[in-house]
Amino acid sequence: MNPIRKLFGQTAAYGLPSILGRLLNYLLVPLHTYFMKPEIYGVVSELYSWVAFLIVFLTFGQETAFFRFSNLKETAKENVFKSSFATVIGINLFFLMIVLLALKPISAAMLYQDHPEYILLVAFIIAIDATSALPLAKLRSEEKTKKFVTIQMVSILINIVMNVILLTFFFDDEHPEVGVLYILLANLFASLTKPLMMLNDFIKIDLNLDFSLIREMLKYSFPLVIAGFAGIVNETMDRILLKFVSINAGMTTEAALFQVGVYSACYKLAMLISIFLQAYRYASEPFFFKLKQSTDEKKVYGKVMNYFVAIVILFFLLVSLNLPVLKYFISNHTYWEGLKVVPILLIANIFLGIYYNQSIWYKLSGQTKFGAMIAIIGAVATIVLNIVFIPKYGYIACAWTTMVVYLVQMIISYFLGQKYYPIKYNLTKFFTYLALGVLLFFAAGIWEGKMSVWAELILNNLLIAAFVGFILRVEKPLKNLKKAI
């Protein structure tokens, strides 16, 4: 099979639960924003920022390490899995012990001293999801797509059903903070379904471990942990900083959480690109490691990038030019003041996606230290820029900081990659596609507000169709597909 066809086929397969789950979770956005005011939704958003932040550390880069070491001839795949799985379980047990012993001071530091149960539930959600990551990675490596999709979909559906039931029938307007508790409980039960459906992998773990292999894998993964840890700073720390920097600048806690809630709800609309990115990453990492054994892998990497850039820019146009309709996913009009950040965040996610696609060079070449270095630069820039500009510009500063940081990371990764693992990318196509996408976005602004919404949408989607037609003409995917067949 043509390798590019295989990659995008696997992207669709492994990304199906992610795509459907995120789309179904979009249905939770009107539910959450209907019942919860922005300041309460801000609590949920901040807590989930911590989830994303900590889960990177608690998986400790063992998914990537598992893919790499299981493809080396001198190591037994089952031994690699057992070693990486035991490492993750040990780290998460230690994490839970710390949270249980220091629950009150942790809750107070996060300004949730009245609700330590939030912190406890978040800790268990993180630990369960982190320990489930390795068995799921094993399913991806073994190409057990059906089982992988089933587990993910069952978990997602349980989360959605419980959210709907708990919020619709048990939400109390006089005690809106109970909505936060319901959302966390729904997530906890959904997370528990993953280990229950992969119980055999959890039971099989034994103490007869290859500690020399564990040391090798930890040595390989440690820079990835730093990179992932710093990378998640760029993705989620803005919501955490938005709360604490705003309070430090004199804003009340409620007003700060209001900003977090508005920004987070509007951020959801920019996450359609993130849905594709997550699906793509699920498939691309094992695919690229296996492709490394072929003779023309770099040519394939370059070709993949062409299609990838075209697709993420298409997502940018689909969302940004259809905001007059998509904004209704946020059911409370109070949140709409933040819609201006959506196009900025969409462009930011384009740069992030390209950076992810490029980052395979340091994973394949074993130069993971560069991944850590790039991520640290981005993390420092994220923290500094947000601290400097949030007091004056609020959540707008968060959006622009995200875009600038991802752009810088993309540029640094490109030049380092060309030095240490050169891949010939078609920069002309990249700049052409990006310039055309931005041009069409600004072109739509010419008639914005000057005609009916439906007339605007028709014209906007004609622009999107023009972009698709241009890509089809340049890339000729159907012609290339026939050749592959």
N, C-alpha and C positions, 0 to 999 in steps of 0.2 A: 504493500500500500504506500502511496505517496506520503512522505513524512509530515508535510504540512496539513494534509487532509486528516491524518491520524491525530495530530496535535489538536486541531480545532474540533475534531470529533470527540476527543477525550475532554476537551474544555467544556463542551456541551454536556457530556455525560456526567462528569464529576461536578460540574457547576450547576446541574439541574436542581439539586436540593437547595443550593445556595441562592440561585436565581429565583426559584419559586418561593423559597423561604423569605428572602428579602422583599419580594413583591407582595407576598401575603402579609409580611410585617408592615408593609406600607399601609395595609388596611388597619393596622393597629395605630398608625399615626393619627387618623381622624378620631379614633376611639380615645386614645390618650389625651389628645389636645381638646376633645370635647369635655371630658370629665375633669381634667386637671388644668388649672391656671398655669401660665408660664413659670411662675416661681416654684411650683410643685414639680412640674415637668423638668425644671432645671435640676432638681435633686436627683431624679432618675437619670438624667443625662450625665451628671457628674459621677454618679456611682458606676455607671457603665464605662465611663472613661477610665476609671480605676481598674475595672475588669480587663479591658483591652490592654492597659498598661502592664498589669502584673502577670497576665497569662503568658506574655512573651518570655518573661524571666522564668516562670515556673515550668515551661516546656523545655527551656534551656537549650534551644537549637537542636534538640534530639531528632526532630523529624528530618531535617536536612542531613544530619549526621547518619541517620538510618539509611536514607536513600544512597548516600555516597558509599558507605562501608558495605552495604549489602550488594553493591555492584562490583566490589573488588573480589577477584577470584580467590584470594588467600583467606577470606573470611566466610564463615558459614552464616547464611542469612538468618536462620533461627537464633543463632548465638548473638548476632548483632541486635536483633529485636529484643531479646531477653535483657541484654545489657543496657540498652537505651531505655527500655520500659522501667527497669528497676531504678535507674537513675532518676527518672521523672517522679516515680512514686515516692522515693526517699525525700526528694526536694519538697514535694507537696505536703507530706506528713509533717516535715519540719515547719513549713509555713503555717499550717493549721495550728500547730502547737503554740507558735508565737502569738497568733491572733487570739486564741483562747486565753492565754495567760495575760495578755495586755489589752483586752477588749475595751476596757473603760478609757485608758489614756489614748488609745488609737481613735476611739469615737469622739473624744473631746478635741483632739487635734484636728479632726476633720469637721468640727462644729456640728456633730450629730450626737452630742452627749445625751440628748433626750431620746435618741433612737439607736441604741447600740445593736438592736436586732438587725438593722440595715447592714451593718458592717459584718455581722456574723453570717448572714445569708449570702452576702457578696463573696465572702471568703470561701464558703462551701461551693458556690457556683464555680468560682475560679478553679479550685482544686479538682473538682470533678471533670470540668472541661479539659483541664491540662492533662490529667491522667488518661483521658479518653483519646487524646490526640495521637498517641503512638499506635494503638490498635487500628485507628482509622487510617493512619499513614501506611500501615501494613496492607490494608485492604486496597489502597491506591496502588501500592507497589506490585501487588499480585493481580492487579486489574480486575478485582472483584467488584465491578461497578454496581451490579444489582444490589448487593448487600450494603455497600457504602451508601447508595442513594436511599435505600429503605430505612436505614438507621437514622440518617440525617432528616429525612422527611417525617418520620414518626416523631422525632424530638421537636421539630418545628411545629407540627400540627398540634401536639400536646400544649406547647407554649401558647399558641394562638387561641386554642379553644379555652384554656384556663383563663387567659387574659379577658376574653369576651365574657365568660361566665362570672368571674369575680368582680369585674368592673361594672358590668351591666346590672347585676342583681344585688351586689353587696356594697357598692360604693356609697360612702356617707358624705354628703355635702358639708356637714358640720365638722367633719374630721377628714379633710382631703388628704392628709398625710397617709391615711390607710391605703390609698391608691398605690403609693410607692411599695408598701409591703406586699400587696397583691401581685404586682408586676414581678417582684423578686421571687415570691413563692412559685409563681407560674414557671419562671425560668429554672428554678431549682428542680422541680419535678421533671421538666423537660430534659434537663441535663442528666438526671439520674437514669433516663431511659437508655442512654448510650452505653454505659458500662453494663447495664442489665442485659442488653442485646448482644454484648460482646463478652459475656461472662467467662467463656472458655479461655480467652486471652488473659484475663485477670487471675483465673485459677491456676493456669499453667506456670506462673512466675515461681521460680525457686531460688534458693540461696547459692546454688552452684554457678557462680558468675565468673566471667573472665575479666578480672580486674585490670589486666594490662590492656585489654580492648577498651574497657570503660575509660581508662586514662587517655588512650588515643582519641577516642570519640569526644571526650570533654575538651581535649586540647584543640581539636578541630572546631568544635562548636562554640567555644568560649568567645572568639571574635564575633561569631554570628549572634550570640546573645547580646553582646555590647551593641552590635549593629541593630538588632531587633529592638532592644531596649531603647536605644537612642531614636530609632525610627518611629517607635510608637509615641515618643515624646512629640514628634512632629504631627502625628495623626490625631492624638487625643488630649495632649497636655493643654491645648489652648482653652478648652472648656474648664479645666481645673484652675488654670491661671486666671481666666476671666473672672471666676468667683473670688479668689483670694486677693488678686491685685486690685479689683474694684472695691472690695471691702477695705483694703489697706489705704485706698485713695479717698476714703470717707463715705463710701456708699453703704447703705444698710444691707444686711444679709439678704433680706427679701428682694431688694432692688437688684442686687448682684445676681441672685438666682433667676430673677425675671429675665435678665440679659442672657444668661446661660440657656434658659428654656427657649427663648425666641431663636437664638443662634442655632441651637441643636435641632429644633424642628425644621428650620430652613435648610440646615446641613443635610437632612434626610433627602431632600430633593436633588442634591448634588451627588447622592450615593448610587445613582443608577450606573455610573461609570465604575464605582467601587464594586458593584455586583459582578460586572464582567471581569474586573481585575482579580477578584477572589476566585472566580471560576477558572480563569486562565492560569492563575498561580497553582491551583490544585493539580492541573494537568501538566503544566509546562516544566515543573521542577523534575519529576521522574522522567519525563520525556527527554529533556535536554541531557540528563546524565546518561541515559541509554544511547542517545544519538551521538555522544562523544566518541563512541567506538567506530563510527562510520568515517569514510574518507572525505565527505563533502559537507561536514557538519556546519562549518562557518558560512558556507553559501546558504544553507537552510536558515541559519540564524538571521542573516541579512534579509532574506525574503520574508521571513515571519514578521520582522519589524515593519516592513512596508504595509502589510495587511493590518498589523496591530495598530499602527498610527492612524490609518484610515478609519478603523472601527471606533477608536476612542474619540476621535474628532466628530464622527457621526453621532455618538452618544451626546457629546457636548451640544450639538445643534438640536437634536431631538428634545432634550430637556429645556435648554435655554429659550428656544423659539416656541415652546408649547407651555411656558409658565402660566399664561392666562387661564389654562385649564388645570394644569398640575397643581397649582397653588391650592385648589379645593381639597387636596388630600389633607391639608391642615385645616380642620373644620372651624377653628376659632380664629376670627379675623384679627384678633389682637396680635397674633404671631406674624401677620403678613408684613409688618414693618421691616422684617429681616430678609425679605425676598431679594433685596439688592445684592446680597452676598452670594447668591446661587451661581451666577455666571463666573464669578471670581474663583469659587471653589471647584467648579467644573474644569476650568483651565488648569487649576492646581492639580487635579486628579489626572489630567492628561500627562503632565510632567511626571507625576508619580508613577503612572503606568509605564512610561518609557524608561524611567529609571529602574523599575522592577525588571523590565525586559532586558535591559543592559546588564543588570547585576549578575546575570548568570556567568559572566566572564571571570569574576573572582571566586565563584563557587567551583567552577570547572577547573580552574587553574590552581586551586588550593590557596589563593591569595586572600583569604577571608579577612585578614587584618585591614585591607583597604575598605572593605564593606563597613567595618567598625569605624574607621577613620571618617568616612563620608557621613555616616549616620551621626557621629559625635559632632561634626561641624554643623550639621542640620539641627541637631538638638540644642546646641548652644545658641545658634541663631534664633531658633524658635523661642527659647526662654527669654533671651535678651530683647528681641524685637517686641514681644508681647508685653513684657514688663515696662518697656519704654513707652509704647503707644496705646496700650489699653486705657490708661487713665484719661487720655484725651479723646480717643476715637471709639472706645468700647469694642463691641464684637466685630466691627468693620476692620479693626486692626488685626484681629485673629485671622480673618479671611485673607487679607493681603499678605500677612506674614506666611501663611501656609503656601500661597502661590510662589512667593519669592524663594522660600526655602527649597521647595521641590524643584524649581528651576535651577537653582545653584547646584543641588545634588546631581541632577541629570547631567549638567555640563561637566562637573568634576568627574563623574563616573565615565563619561564618554572619553575624555582625554586620558584618564588612567587606563581604561580598557584598551585604547588604541596602542598604548605603550607596552602593556604586559600580556594581552591576549587579543591582538588586533582582529576585528571583524569589520568587513567592508559594508558599512551602512550607506544607503542612498540618501544623503543629506538633502539633495535637491528635492526629492519627493517629500521628505519630512517638512521642509520649510514651505513648499508649495501647498501641501494639504493643510498645514496649520494656518498659513496666511489666508487661504481661501475660506476656511472655517470662520476665522475671526472677521473677515470681510463680510461674509454673509450675515453674521450676527449683527454687525453694525448697520448693514443695509436694511435689516428688518426694523431698526429703530427709526427709519425715515417715516414710516406710516404708523408707528406706535401711537395710540391714543387719538388718531385722526379718522378712524372708521370703526365699524362695529367689531367686536371681539372675534366673531366668526370669520369676517372678511380678513382680519389680521392673521388668523390661524391658517386660512387657505393660502394666503400669500407666503407665510412663513414656511409652510410645508412644501410649497413649490420650490422654495430655495433649498430645502433639505433634499428634495428629489433631484435638483440640479447637481448637488454635491455628490449624491450617489451615482448619478449618470456619469459624472466626471471620473470618479474612482473606477467604475466599471470599464470605462474607455481606456484609462491608463493602465490598470492592472490586468485587465482581461482575464478575470478569474475563471470564467466558464470555459474559455479556450484552453487555459492551463489545466483545468480539470479534465477535459477530454483527452489531452495529451497524457495525463497521468494514468487514465483508465486504459 
